[in-house]
Amino acid sequence: MITISEEQLHLYISLFRGREDVYARRWEKAGKSGYTPAYKFDWNEYILHKAKGGNFQNFKNKEKIPLTKDIVKKHLLGAYFIGIYPLLEDNTSYFIAIDLDGKNWKLDCNRFFELFDILKIPAYVERSYSGEGCHIWVFFSDSFPAEKSRKIFLEFSKKVLDFSEYKKLFVL
């Protein structure tokens, strides 16, 4: 049986810091999957609302579920998958992540780590849930302006990724 110590839980929570007033739940339906904010609500009331032409977005009687240590622990134990919202209300964050997918994800990951080694930026890699990519995590000791971290990491992406691939990823 898998166990999570208080020390491990504290370490995880200290790294993956984000909003505490809400978290995201992973969903799967008809071959698709994603994340949506976790809400508490009465299903019967929602079904009546939907029958009258309403949808979840305009359903008023719902309440965000705050992120707690217990929810994080259940996530770590594999009871369910959650996501956090890293962007804080003051537009800062404690980390940034790079999501690499596609046929060259391993090569791209190695290129990012070569750059991070040169710049002496500690970074960590995690294999994607699908197994067909990875996430690279960089954690900040204090909250950092998200606009600045995004600009810095877009520049890193320009240096690391093939420009044609970069253009596909970031140009609308």
Buried (B, 14 or more C-beta within 10 A) or exposed (E): EEEBEEEEBEEBBEEBBBBEEBBBBBEEEEEEEEBEEBBEBEEEEBEEBEEEEEEEEEBEEBEEBEBEEEBBBBBBEEEEBBBBBBEBEEEBBBBBBBEBBEEBBEBBBEBBBEBBEEEEEEBEBEEEEEEEBBBBBBBEEEBBEBEEBEEBBEEBBEEBBEEEBBEEEEEE
